């Protein structure tokens, strides 16, 4: 049974081959369970400690997430998903950025602070 916020069988089939394997140490928690826990955490926005126990220990999820983020596993997953979507025409690469919605703090524009003009800068401002 697929629960809300979990990977479908088709999504899992695409991603499972991209996950690193480990043949040493103690037996690992199932990668699909861990990945579903990570997906659940980010889709719901909860803290790591609040991920349901059905996905395993939150510490295991967090450790595996950090490891996969560091070694580029998630980037490979994104590229694979984009490649598949592009091949089937399910992705639109057109992007538009409207700068009128970007807010900047007044200090980001380079405005000088009151009383900060000294030396040659003060002479230029006065003259």
Buried (B, 14 or more C-beta within 10 A) or exposed (E): EEEEEBBEEEBBEBBEEBBEEEEEEEEBBEBBBBBBBBBBBEEEEEEBEEBEEEBBBBEBBBEBBEEBEEEEBBEBBEEBBEEEEEEEEEEEEEEEEEEEEEEEEEEEEEEEEEEEBEEEEEEEEEE
